[in-house]
Amino acid sequence: MDLKQIFNALKNNKGETILESLGYDILTFMIRLLAFLIVLYLGKYLVKKVDEYIGKITVMNEDLNTKQFTRSITKLGLNLIVFLIGLLIFGFSEGSIATMISAIGLGVGISLKEFLSNLAGGVVLFFSRPFVIGNFIKINGVMGEVSKIEVFSTHINSLDGRRIIIPNNAMISGNIINYDTNLFRRIKLMLSVSYDSDMKKVISILENIAQTYEGLDKTRENFINTMQYGDSSINILFMVWTPTKGYYKVRGELMAYILEVFNKENIDVPFNILDVNLSENK
């Protein structure tokens, strides 16, 4: 008796041969697997369309934070639902899926603590809004413009063009400096003039600059005072207000303008001179 005859002789409790039963099981498995893959494919297409629809909502476009966070959390939720539907179609029972979810939840709670922490951080950032997309911030030594806020991480574009991705749990646990929250920022300059300068004239020139220079806010109180006597100069603290938008441009041009005015008014700005004496040993 050959192997085929042996398999034909073996029957299950329904009276089917092992080969027939095995063929049926393989066919059933392939059909369920195909259905599972089709569900995942259609689900991926559906998630993409929903994501595109959310991106076109006018209200969402007015708030980039809400738009990006909503799209991120929606994609995560829809992908999870599609996967669970796929498991049901594949043949898993509701009870087995519930048991699997419980086991996964326990495993996630134990081994994926950082994952949940980042998720919680994303929710905190969404509702507290210490910054929004486009703000220039500094956190944990990283400085740059916020380009994306997702469920698990925040993306920052640094000044030199690097993309820095920071986990959201680090974002909510660190000290955040937001340079763009307020409408106005204060330009703070420490100016040095020589000891033989006419200080009344110097202060008068600076006060005039504060009141007439284009780009400075004239409605807020300025602070212009002599602060200390240095080793080779008198140091003056010059603080004025300017709109946050265009702050660095105004600050840079203002520094150049003050130096230009000082030179024109013959106000000496001291600088360090290094004397090097060379002696010949005989």
MARKOL-54291 format. One record per residue (C-alpha): z, x, y; residue number from 1. Coordinates in steps of 0.02 Angstrom, whole numbers, plus 50000, padded with zeros to 5 digits. Last residue first. Layout:
N
Z|X|Y|NUM
...
//
This chain:
282
51279|53543|54336|282
51281|53356|54307|281
51156|53265|54415|280
51217|53105|54491|279
51121|52943|54488|278
51187|52804|54596|277
51130|52627|54558|276
51164|52495|54690|275
51137|52316|54633|274
51112|52194|54775|273
51172|52015|54756|272
51094|51887|54870|271
51142|51822|55040|270
51056|51674|55124|269
51042|51719|55309|268
51012|51579|55430|267
50867|51626|55541|266
50824|51445|55584|265
50654|51459|55500|264
50730|51545|55349|263
50863|51411|55333|262
50731|51274|55349|261
50626|51348|55209|260
50778|51369|55097|259
50825|51187|55127|258
50646|51133|55088|257
50640|51226|54922|256
50803|51146|54866|255
50740|50974|54921|254
50579|50994|54822|253
50676|51028|54662|252
50799|50886|54688|251
50665|50759|54735|250
50563|50800|54580|249
50718|50799|54470|248
50775|50627|54530|247
50606|50539|54518|246
50683|50376|54459|245
50870|50397|54482|244
50854|50351|54666|243
50931|50486|54778|242
51105|50522|54844|241
51171|50678|54932|240
51295|50816|54892|239
51296|50986|54980|238
51446|51096|54938|237
51448|51248|55052|236
51489|51424|54996|235
51525|51562|55121|234
51452|51725|55059|233
51483|51902|54997|232
51637|51892|54887|231
51648|51703|54905|230
51742|51601|55033|229
51757|51423|54971|228
51713|51239|54996|227
51630|51215|55164|226
51582|51033|55173|225
51434|50914|55157|224
51469|50752|55062|223
51349|50609|55094|222
51393|50425|55110|221
51264|50302|55048|220
51140|50204|55153|219
51020|50348|55187|218
50958|50368|55008|217
50859|50528|54993|216
50672|50528|54953|215
50613|50582|55125|214
50729|50703|55212|213
50797|50629|55376|212
50982|50594|55355|211
51027|50728|55227|210
50917|50855|55318|209
51008|50818|55481|208
51176|50842|55396|207
51116|51008|55325|206
51060|51070|55495|205
51225|51017|55577|204
51325|51103|55439|203
51229|51266|55469|202
51245|51254|55657|201
51432|51227|55647|200
51443|51370|55524|199
51357|51496|55638|198
51316|51628|55507|197
51400|51800|55509|196
51484|51770|55341|195
51317|51745|55252|194
51263|51577|55182|193
51280|51504|55007|192
51232|51328|54952|191
51312|51237|54805|190
51199|51089|54768|189
51241|50919|54696|188
51108|50784|54698|187
51192|50618|54664|186
51108|50487|54558|185
51055|50310|54602|184
51000|50159|54498|183
51132|50193|54366|182
51092|50199|54180|181
50967|50342|54190|180
51070|50499|54157|179
51159|50428|54005|178
51289|50550|53939|177
51345|50499|53765|176
51505|50568|53689|175
51488|50563|53500|174
51547|50436|53370|173
51417|50302|53408|172
51267|50418|53399|171
51335|50514|53249|170
51345|50352|53149|169
51168|50315|53209|168
51095|50467|53122|167
51001|50579|53246|166
50814|50612|53237|165
50750|50745|53357|164
50564|50746|53398|163
50522|50909|53489|162
50422|50908|53651|161
50510|51047|53746|160
50615|50924|53847|159
50674|50839|53688|158
50604|50676|53621|157
50745|50575|53544|156
50738|50462|53390|155
50888|50356|53341|154
50936|50325|53160|153
50986|50196|53029|152
50928|50028|53098|151
50801|50104|53217|150
50806|50153|53401|149
50648|50242|53459|148
50592|50354|53603|147
50756|50401|53687|146
50718|50541|53809|145
50801|50711|53790|144
50960|50814|53776|143
51048|50864|53615|142
51215|50954|53635|141
51310|50819|53541|140
51233|50684|53651|139
51130|50695|53810|138
51025|50553|53877|137
50863|50514|53968|136
50829|50329|53950|135
50656|50273|53890|134
50721|50160|53753|133
50890|50091|53801|132
51062|50169|53818|131
51245|50122|53790|130
51177|49959|53720|129
51335|49879|53648|128
51243|49753|53537|127
51102|49860|53468|126
51205|50020|53466|125
51341|49936|53363|124
51213|49867|53239|123
51134|50039|53220|122
51304|50117|53193|121
51342|49992|53055|120
51182|50043|52968|119
51224|50227|52992|118
51396|50199|52916|117
51320|50104|52771|116
51206|50252|52730|115
51347|50376|52760|114
51454|50288|52630|113
51314|50293|52504|112
51411|50354|52351|111
51558|50234|52343|110
51502|50079|52437|109
51324|50101|52377|108
51382|50111|52197|107
51486|49953|52217|106
51343|49863|52299|105
51224|49924|52164|104
51340|49855|52031|103
51357|49690|52123|102
51168|49681|52149|101
51140|49714|51963|100
51263|49578|51915|99
51178|49456|52032|98
51008|49506|51960|97
51074|49481|51783|96
51141|49310|51829|95
50982|49256|51916|94
50884|49302|51760|93
50762|49448|51752|92
50590|49401|51689|91
50465|49495|51794|90
50450|49343|51905|89
50636|49354|51946|88
50622|49541|51977|87
50475|49514|52095|86
50575|49385|52192|85
50713|49515|52212|84
50588|49646|52274|83
50512|49524|52399|82
50686|49482|52466|81
50729|49667|52488|80
50564|49702|52575|79
50597|49553|52691|78
50770|49616|52738|77
50716|49795|52776|76
50562|49739|52872|75
50667|49618|52974|74
50799|49752|53013|73
50666|49872|53081|72
50567|49742|53176|71
50724|49672|53256|70
50786|49846|53305|69
50618|49894|53380|68
50595|49734|53479|67
50775|49717|53535|66
50775|49894|53605|65
50601|49874|53679|64
50654|49724|53784|63
50512|49638|53877|62
50397|49658|53728|61
50516|49554|53624|60
50504|49407|53744|59
50314|49414|53735|58
50307|49407|53545|57
50163|49520|53490|56
50270|49649|53398|55
50356|49509|53302|54
50185|49453|53239|53
50139|49630|53186|52
50301|49645|53087|51
50270|49475|53007|50
50094|49531|52958|49
50158|49695|52883|48
50296|49605|52788|47
50168|49484|52717|46
50053|49625|52660|45
50199|49716|52577|44
50250|49553|52495|43
50074|49526|52430|42
50077|49700|52353|41
50254|49681|52284|40
50211|49509|52212|39
50052|49579|52134|38
50152|49722|52057|37
50276|49600|51979|36
50135|49488|51915|35
50052|49639|51834|34
50218|49690|51756|33
50245|49514|51693|32
50070|49508|51617|31
50092|49682|51540|30
50261|49635|51465|29
50192|49475|51391|28
50045|49568|51315|27
50161|49700|51242|26
50276|49566|51172|25
50130|49470|51096|24
50059|49627|51017|23
50229|49671|50946|22
50250|49497|50873|21
50076|49500|50796|20
50103|49675|50728|19
50274|49630|50661|18
50202|49479|50569|17
50251|49307|50627|16
50358|49193|50518|15
50470|49142|50659|14
50615|49246|50591|13
50507|49403|50601|12
50383|49460|50470|11
50351|49623|50377|10
50208|49609|50252|9
50078|49639|50387|8
50170|49797|50441|7
50168|49861|50259|6
49985|49816|50239|5
49943|49916|50395|4
50041|50067|50332|3
49947|50075|50166|2
50000|50000|50000|1
//
